[in-house]
C-alpha cells in the first residue's frame, strides 16, 4: 500500500514540476500558477504522510501512537483549502475580492485543522493503527468526531471542484475543456472511490457491521488513481502544446536536412557545444541560423538568369505562381552552391533579389525551399551534379 501512495505522490510532484517549468516567462509566477503548484504539492505531501511506512516513522519519531493521523488529516485539510484557493484565483475578479475569499477560506480550514488536533489530543487512541485507524476508532469519542470532520472538509472542497468544472467545461473549448473534464473525473474518483468508501466503512462500524475492507483496500488506490487523473487535467493544457511544438520542430529539422546538407559547407555559424541532448526546438533554431548564414554567404553567387529561366519554365508548365517562384529560387540556390563549392568567381554584379525564405518569419519558407530543392534534384533539373560539401 505504501508503494501505491508513494507512486501517486511522485506523479503529483512531477505534475507540479511540469506546470512550473512550462509557465509563461513572466517576471514572477502568476498567482494562478503558484496556487496550482501549491495544491498539487500538498496533494503529494498528503500521499507521503498517509503511507503506512511514513505513519510508522512519524509515530516512532514523536513517541505518540497514531500521531501520524492528525498530521495526515491536517495536511489533507490544507490540501482541500488549497483547492478552493485555486478555484478562487481561477475564477478571477478584483484583487480585494480575491484576497477576502482567500482569507475566509484559510480561516475556515485553519479552524478545521485546529479542531482535528484538539480532538485527537482529547481522544484515547493508544493502540497504533497504520491502515485502519478510521474504522478502528470509528466509535471512540473525539476520534469519531475528528474522522467525520476531516472527511466533511475534504468532501466540501471536492464537491465544489466538481460543480465548477461542470460549469466551466460548458463555456470553454479545446485542451482547456479536456483538462477540466479530467479534473472532474479525478475529483469524482476521489469522491466516490475514496470519500464514499470511507463514509460507508465508518457508518458500518457505527451500526455494528464490518466493512473495513472499503477503507483499507479500496479507498487508498482509488484516491491515488483520482490524483493521477486530477494532476493530468492540470498538466495537459500546459504540456501538450509544448510537446506538439517540440514534435513539429523535430519534423521541420528533418525536412531541412536536404537543404542543410547542400549548404553546410558555406555556413560560418559556430556549432553548438553539444547537440545530442538538446530539445528539437533548440536544434531547429541552430539549423535555421546556420542555413540563413549559408544563404548570406552564397548571395554573391546568385544568378538572376538561372532563377528567371526556371521561373518561366515553371509557369509554362502550369505551376502556381508561388510554387514556381520557390522552385526557381531553389534552382538559383543550387547553382550558387555548385559554383561556390567549385571555387568559381562570384557574379560581377551581385543580385539584389531577396529569397522568399528570408522575407517570411519562421521556418516555413526554409522548409518550402528545402522541399523544392529535393524535388528538383530528384527530377534532375536543378544542377548538373551534386555539390562537393566540405566538412563543416
N, C-alpha and C positions, 0 to 999 in steps of 0.2 A: 504493500500500500504506500509506503514511503516513496518508492521509486516512481509511482504514478504521479503523486503530487509534486515531487521534485521536477519531473519532466514538464509538468504544467507550469511550474514556476520558471523554468528555463525558457519555455516558449513565450511566456508573458514578458520576461526580461528582453528577449530577442525582439519582440514586437515594439517594446519601448525604444530600444536602440535604433530600430529602423525608422520609427517616427521621428526621433531626434536627428538622425543622420540626414533624412530627406525633407527636413523642414525648409521653408523658404529662407533664403540667405538674407536675413534682415539683421539690423544692429543687435537685436536681442530677441530671444524666442517669444512668440506671442503667448498671451495668457491661455488661449485655447490649446496650443501645443504643450505648454507646461502642465496644464490641468489634465490633459490626456495622458502624458507620460507619468504624472504622479499617480493617476488612477490605476494604470496598468502596473506600475511598480509596486503599489500597495497590494494589488491582487497577487503578484508574485510573492510578496512577503507573507501574505496570508497562507499561501500554499506551503511555503517553507515552515512556517510556525505550526501548521496543522499536521505535519508529518509525525508519525509516532516516534521516529528517531529523534526529531527535534524536541518533541514534548518530553521525552525521557531525559534528554540532556538538560533542558531547562529546569525540570523538576529536581534533578540531581544537583545542578549548579546552585539553585536557590535554597535547597533543603526543604522546600514546601511541596507536599504532594499535590499534584494537579495544578501547580502554578501556571503551567502552560495553557490551561483553559481560559482564564481571564485575559492572558496575553493574546491568544489567538482570537478570542471573541472581540477584544478591544481593537485589534488590527482589522478584523472583518468589519466592524462598525466604522472605523476610519476609512476603509475602502468604500463602504456604502456612501459615506459622506462625500468622498472624492468623486463618486459617480454623479451625485446630484450637483456638485460644483461644476463638473464638466458640462452637464446639461445647461447650467446657468450661463456659462461662457459660450456654449454652442449657440444658444438662443440669441445672445447678444442683448443690446439695449444701452441705455445711458450708463456711464461709469458709476454714478451714485446708486442706481437701481441694482446693478450687478454686485456692488460692494455690500449693499444692505442684505440681499438674498444670500450671499456667501456667508456673511456674519451670522445670519439666522440659522443657516444650515450647520455651520460649525458649532454654534451654541447648542443646538438640539442634539447633535450626535456627540458632542463633548459631554453633555449631561448623561447621555446613554452610556458612554464609556465609564464615567464615574460611577454610575449605578451598577454596572456589571462588576466593577472592582469591589464596591461596598457589599453587594450581595454575596460575592464569593468570600469575602472576609467574615461575614456573619454566618455562613453556612458551615456545616460539619461534613467535610469531604476529605477524610484522612486516607481513604483507600485509593491508591493511584490507578487511574483508568486511562489508557492511552488511545483506545479506539472506540470505546462505547460509553464515554462519560455522559453523553446526553441522555441515553436511556437508563444507565445505571443509577443516575441521580435524578431521574425524572420526577420522583415523588419525595425528594429530600427538600425540606423547607429552605428557602432562599436560593438554593441551586436551581430549583424548579423555576422560580421567577427569573433568575439570570438567563437560563436557557431560552425561555419564551421571549424574553426581552431582546436578546441579540438576534433571534430569528425574525421577530417582527421588524426590527430596524433594517435588516437586510432585505426583507420582503418588500418593504415600502420603497426602497431605492430601486429595486429591480422592476417592480410593477410600474413605477413612474417612467423608468427607462423604456419599458415595452410600449407604454402608451405614446411616448414622444416619438419613438422610432416608427410606429404605425402611422402617426400623423405626418411626420416629415417625409416618409418614404413615398407618400402620395403627391408630394409637392416638388420633388427633385427627380432627376433622371441620371442615367449613366452609371459610372462607378460609385458615385456617392450613394445612389439608391441601393446598389448591390451591397455596399458596405453597411447601410442601415439595416437591410434585411438580415445580413449576417450577425450584426449586433443583436437584433431582435431574436434570432434563432439561438444565439448563445445565452441571452437573458432568459428565454423560455426554458432552455435546458437547465439552467440554474434554478428557476422557479419550480419546475416540475420534477426534475431529476434530483435536486439537492434539497430544496426547502420543503416541498410537499412530502418527500420521503421522511425527512426529519420530523416534520409535524406529525405524520402518521405514526411513526415509531414511538414518539413521546406520548401521544394521546393513547396509543395502545397500552403503554405502561400504566397510564392513569386508570384505564379500565380493567387492568389485571391481565392483559394479554402480552405476548412476547413477539414483537415484530422487529427485534433489534437488527436483523439482517438488512433491513432497509436503510438503517442509519450507518451501519458499519461496512456493508459490502456494496450497496447501490449508490448511496449519496456521494462518496468521495470520487469515484471515477466519472460520475455524471457531472459533478462540479468541474472536474479537470477538463472534460470534453467541452463543456459550456465555455470555459475560459479560453480554450483554443479557438473556438468559433468566434467568440466575442472579440478576441485580440485580432483575428483575421479581418473582422469588419472594420476595425480602426486602421489596420495596416494596408489593406487592399487599395483604397483610393489613393494612397501615397506611393506605395511600392510598385503597383502595376504600371502606371505611366512611366516611371523611371526604368523599369525593366524593359518596357516596349521601346523606349528611346535607345537603350543600350543595344537591343536587338536590331533596330533599324540602322544604328551606327555600324554594327558588325556587318550588316548586309551591304551598306554603302562602301565600307572599307574593302570588302571583297570585290565589288563591282568596279572600284577604282584601280584594281590590281593591274589590268592590261595597260591603262594609261600610265601608271606609275612605272611599270617595267620598261615602257618605251622612253620615258623622260628622265628616269632617275639619274642617268649619267650627267645631266645638265644641272641638277639641283645642287646648290651650295648650302642648303639648310643643314644645321648640325643635327646629328642623330640623337634621339632620346637616350638617356643613360641606360635604360633597360625597357624593353618592350613587352616581354612575355607576361609580366604581371599587371600591365596597365589595362584599365577598362576600355571597351571598344570605343567609347566617345573620345577618350584621350588619344588613342591610336589614330582615330579618324582625323582629329584636328591636326595632328602632326603630318599625316599624309596630305591633307588639304594644303597646309602651308608649304610643304615640300614641292607639291605639284605646281602651285602658283609661282614659287620661286623658279622652278624649271621653265615654266612658260615665259616668265620675265627674261630669263637668260636666253631663250630661243627667239625672242621678239625680233632681234636684228636679222634673223634668217627668214622671217615670214615673207612669202612671195604672194602678193595680191593676185598675180596672174593665175597661179595654181588654184587659189580659192575661187576666183571668178569663173574659171573654166569648169571646176567641179560644181559650182552653184548652177551654172547654165545647164549642165548635163542633168543634174537632179531635177530641175524644174521641167526640162523637156520630157523626162521620164514620168512626170506626173506626181512627183512627191510634194507634200505640203511645203509651204514656204519655210516654216521654222525647221522642219526636218532637213530640207535641202541646205539651209544655212549651216546647221550644226555639222552635217556631213561634209560640206565644203571647208569648214573650219578644221575638221579632223584631217582632211587631205592636206591642208596647209601646214598644220602642226606636224604631221608625219613627214612631210617633205623637209620642213625645217630641221626636225630631229635627225633625219638621214644626213643632210648636208653638214650639220654641226658635228655629228659623230665622225664624218669623213674629213673633218677639219677643213672644209671648204671656206671660202671667203663669204662673209655676210653680204646682204644686199647693199648695193651702193647707196640707194635711197631707202632708209628704213621705213617700214609700213607704219601707218598711224591707226591701223584698224584695231578695234577692240573686240576680243572674243566674247561670245555670249556668256561663257563660263565666268568671265571676270566682271561682267555687268550685273549679274544677279547675286544675291546673298545666299548663303547656304551651300549645300553640297550638290543640289540638283543639277546645276549647269555643268559641273565637272563630270557627274555621272553620265549625263547625256553625251558629252564629248567622248568619254571612255567607251560607251556603247557604240557610238558612230565609228570610232576608230576600230573597234573589234569587227563590226560588220564589214567595213570597207577593206580591212586587212584580209578577212576570210574570203571576200569576193575577189581579191587580187587587184583592186583598182586604186589603192592609195599610193603605194610606192613600189619600187621595183625589187626591193629586198628588205630584209629585216635590219634594224638599226643595231649597230655594234655598240652594245652598252658596256661601259667600263664599270668595275665595282665602285659603289658609292653608297 
